[in-house]
Amino acid sequence: MRSDRLADRISGAARLMFAVCVLTFTIMATMAAVSSADAQSSVRPPASGDTGFSDPSVAGQVPGNALGATSDSELWRAVKSGTAGNVSIPDKNAGMLVQYEGQIWREIHNGMVPLYGAWAILGMIVLLAIFFALIGRLRIDDGPAGITITRFSALERAGHWMTAGSFVLLALTGLNILYGRSVIIPVIGLDAYAAIAQWGKYIHNYVAFAFIAGLIFIFFHWALHNIPSRSDIVWLLKGGGIFVKSVHPPARKFNAGQKIVFWLTIFGGISVALSGWALLFPFTTSLMTWFMEIMQTVGLDVPAWLGLPDPPYSGVVEQQMNQIWHAVMSLFLTTVIIAHIYIGSLGMEGAFDAMGSGEVDLNWAREHHSLWVEELEQELDEDAAKHGGSSVQPAE
């Protein structure tokens, strides 16, 4: 009875936490949506239309009357569209006063990306909150067996936590870069935010290498276990047994849902790492040119689909495209990992033990990874027959 009451209290507290998270992020998303329009253009003419001349009668004239009494509309229209002029210095890029692609970059990077990214993360939190409210925590049907088996070694857990910990730091500092000006500054002020932003930049830049190392580690340790199989189709068709009690489709060491998260993390992580490398060491790569040319070679005209010119691209355009892609993929990965964290902690009884102590309850393992348990027990039984002992370890 006491354990049931404790579980109810934990469940109630967890639901309250979800409600607080949803409310908090709703406010953040609303602020981001309101400020996204402002972020699209931080440079605006005065409300009066005055260009800065003291005499209103000459407002709109070119300084110094270089082109006569009024500006040449055709010239400034060409400048705005990105037409380059002639310069005598070696850097011919200086002949372009206004980079037209930069205006498109500003609209996407400062408008669409933070707006839709906020709603994506908010949507995932709301879905998880609804799922938890309707279904609650997924319990072990037969209750804990009191016997544990080893699921992950200490080395595997260290690799996982290095990847997970570095990703959390990267996500928090990245969200600060994307939303800090509109969400955090109004709360704590410019001075406090400046210190947070500076240290956040250092953390983001250097912790990225730990994330890359962790990504390489988990790939070589778990890639073979995450190759799709026929049992994954059955698992997906039955919804992983989540919606029907006591229905647990067979799975090996990783089920279909875990495999999807794994490959999304690998490919998404590679994409984020490559675009992040290009941003960390600007103008040293031609990643987007290379990618677009590869896509065109295999018959996928991605530039045409996105309304972009054909490659190759200039260094500035490369950096702008890398920024957008890095932000989009980072927000996507953050949304996926939020669901992964929920299932691995609050959402399922016994799941956290796999990466906590490395030992999982035998009944939990049989329910969620029955094929893997059968293989493991067979190996342990064979070993026990040779050397003596038990195939499982009693829980403490």
N, C-alpha and C positions, 0 to 999 in steps of 0.2 A: 504493500500500500504506500509506504513512504517513497519507494522508488517511482511509483506511478505519479505521486504528487510532485516529486522533483522533476520528472519528465514534463508534466503539465506546466510547471512554472518556467522551465527552460523554453518550452514551446511558446508560451505566452510572451516571454521576454524577447524571444527571437522574432515573433511576429511584430512586436512593438518596434524592434530595431529596423525591420524592413519598412515599416510605415514611416519611420523617421528618415531613413535613407531615401525613400521615394519622395517624401515631402522636400527634403533638402535638395535633391537633384532636380526636382521640378522647378524650384526657385532658381537654381543655377541655369537650367536650360532656358527658362523664361528670360533671364537676364542676358544670356548669350544670344537668344533670338532677337531681343530688342536692340542689343548693341551691335549685331552683325551688320545691320544697315549702316551704322556709323563707321564700322571698321572698314567697309568697302572703300571709303574715300575719306582719308584723314586730312586732305587738303581741299579746302573749299573757298570760293570767293566770299567777300563780305556780304551780308544780307542786303546791303544797300546797292550792291553792284559796283561800288567804288573800287577802282583798281589801285588806289593808293596815292593818286595825284591830289595835291591840296586844292586844286581848282576843279570843281565838278564839271565845268564846261568843257574840259579836255579829257574827261574820263573815257577810256578806251583807246587813247592815242598810244602810239609806239614811243617809248622813251627816247628823247633826243631827236624826234622827228626823222628817224633814219630812213623811213620809207615814205616820207611826206606827212600830210596832215592826219591820215588814218592808216590803220594796219592793212596789210595785204591779206585779205581773207583766204585767197587761194594758197598763199605761202603757208599760213598757219594751219590751214586744213591739211596740207601735205605733211607738215611737221607732226601734226597730231596722228596721222595715219602711219607714221613710221618711216617716211621717206628720208634717206640719208643725204647730207650735203657733202661738199668737198672740204677737206682739211689738209693742212700742210705738214702736220706732225705724223710720225710713223703709225700711231694708233688710229686707223681709219674708223674704228667704232665710235670715236669721238664726234664724227660727223652726224650721228643720229641723236638729235635732241630729245626725242620722245620715242621710247620703245613701245610699239603698239601691243606686243605680246604681254608687256608688263601690266597693262590695264586689265587684260583678260585674267592674268595671274592673280591680281588683287581681288577681282570679283569672286574668283573661285576660292582662293586660299583664305581670304578674310571674310567671306560671306557664306558660300555654300558648304564648305568643309566643316567649319565649326558648328553651323546650324544643324545640318543633317547628322553630324557626328554626335552632338548632344542628344538628339532625339533617338538615335540608335542605342546609345548607352542607357538612356532613360527607359526606352522600350524594353530592353532586356531586363532591367531591374523590375519593372512593372510586371512582366510576364512571370518572372521567378516569384515575385510576391504573390501573384494570383495562384500560381502552381502550389506554393507552400500553404496558402490559405485553404485551398480546395482539397489537397491530397495530404499535406503535412509531411513529416519526415518519413522516409522510406525505412521501415523497420525490418529486422531479421524475422522472417515468418515463424521459424521454430525457436526463436530466441537464441542467445549465445550458447555455444556448445561447451564453453569452458576449456576448449583446446585450441591452440593456435598453430599456424604454420607460417613459415617465412615466405613473404611475398617479394620484398625488395631488400637487397643487401645494403650495407652501410654506404658503399661506394655509389650505388644507384641513387640512393636517397640524397647523398651529397650533391650529385650532378643535377638532380631534380630541383633541389632547393637553391642551388646557385643560379639556375635558369629562372626559377620562379621569383626569387628575391630580387635579382637584377631587373627582371621585367617589371615588377611592381614599382621599383624606383624609377625606371625609365617612363612608365606610364604616368606616374604622379608628376614628375618634372615636365614631361611632355604636355600633359593637360594644363599645367601651369603656364607653359609658353603659349598655348592656344587660347586659354580662357582667362588667364590671370588678370589681364588688363581690364576686362569687363566684369569679372566676378570678384577677384580678391582685392584689387586696389580700392574699390568703394568701401570695403569693409575695414582694411587695416591701414590704408594710406600709402602714398608713394614711397616714402622712406623705408618703411618696413618691407614693402614688396620688393624694393630694389635689392635689398640684402638677400631675400628669399630667391629672387630670380638669378642673382649672380651665383649663389651656391648651387642652385638647381641646374644651372648651365654646366658647372664643373662636374656635378654628379652625372648628368645626362651624357656628357661627352666621354667620361672615363669608365663608367659602369657599363657602357655599351660593349666594351671588350669582354667583360665577364659574361654578358648575355650571349655573345657570339661563341665564346668557349663552351658555355653550357649547352648551346644549341648543337654544336658539333658532338659533344659528349652524348647527349640523349639520342642523337641520330644513330651513332655507331652502336649504342647499347640496345636500342629498342626497335630499330627499323625492321629487322627480320620478324619480330613479334607482331608488327603492325601491318604486315602484308595482308590485303583483303582475302577472305576465303568464303566458301559457300555458307558456312554457319553465320556469317555476318548478315547475309540476306534474310535468313530466318529471324535473326535478332531484330533487324530493322522492321520487318513486317509485323512483329509482335510488340513493337514499341519498347523493346528492352525489358518487358515485363513490368513497366512502371505503372501502367494504367489498370492492369488486371492483377488482383492479389493472388499470390501463390503461383503465378505463371512466370517462370524464369527461363528464357531461352538459353540454350547452351552457348558457352563462349570459352575461348582459350584464355591466355594470360591477359589479353586486352580484348574487350568487346568492340562491336562496331562503332559505338558512340565514342569510345576512347580513341579508336583508330582515326576517326574523323578529326577529333581535336588534335591528335598527334600530327597528322599531315598538314592541317591548317596552320599549326604552330611552326612546323618545319619550313614549309614554303612561304608562309607569311613572314616568318622570322628572317629567312634569307632575303626576301624582298626588302624588308625594313632595314636589314643590315647593309645591303648594297647601296640603297638610297641614302642611308645615314652616313656611310663611308664617303659617298660623293659630296655630301654636305659638310662633313668634317674636314675634308681635304678638297676644297672647291677648285674647279677648273683643271682637275687632274685626270678626270675620266670623261668618257662619252657614253655613259650607260644608256641613256634614252635613245640616242642615235643608234647604238648597237641593237637595242631591243626592238625598235621599230623596223629596222632593216631586216632583222631575223624574221619578224612577223610577216613582212611583205614577201620575203623569200619563200615562206611556206604557204603563201596565198591568202594571208589575213592582212588586209589593208587597214590596220588599226588607226593610222593617222587620218585616213579619210572618214572612218567611223566617228572619230572624236573631233572632226573639223580642224585638224592640224595640218600644217604644210608638210611636205615630204622631207625626210631627213636628207642630209645631216643638219644638225642644229648648232647654233652658236653656243659659246660657253655660258652666256647669261641665260638663254632659254633652257639649257640643260639644267642649270641650278634651279630655275623656277619650276620646271617639271618634276625635278627630284623632290622639292619641298612639298608639292601637292601630293605626289605619290606616297611619300614618307608619312605624311599626316593621315591620308586616307587609310593606308594599311595599318598604321598604328592604332587608329580608332577601331578598325575592324577587329584586330587582334584583342584589343582591350575588351570589346563586347563579348568575344568568344571566351576569353579567360574568366570573365565574371561568372558565366554559366559553369565553367569548369570548377571554379573555386566553390561555388554553391553546392554542386553535387558532391565534391570531395570533402566537404566539411559539414554544413548544416543539413544538407538535403538528404543524406543517406547515413544511416547508422552503421558504424564500423568502417566507413570508407577512409576516414582520416588516418586510421591506424596503419594503413598500407605505407604511407609516407611519413608517419610519425615514428612508430617503433619499428616498422618493417614487418611486424607480426600481425596477421589477421585471424579473426575467428573462423574456425573450420566451417560452421554452418553458413556464415556470410560468404565464404569462398565457394562453397558448393552451390549456393543460390545464384551467384553472379558470374562465376567462372568455373562451371562444372567440368568442362573438358580439361582445363588446366589442372584442376585438382586430381582428376583421374590419372593424368600423365605423371603428376608429381608423386602421388601415392604409389603408383606402380614402380617408379624409380626408387622411392624410399623403401618399399617393401623388398625389392630386390637387394638393395644395399643392406637392409636389416637382416635378410636371410644369410648374407655372407658374413656379416660382422656382429649380428645380434643387436637388439635394441628395438625401439618403437619408431614407427614411421611418422608419428606426430609428437609434439611436445606439449605436455600439460601446461595450462596457463597458470601463472602465479596468483 
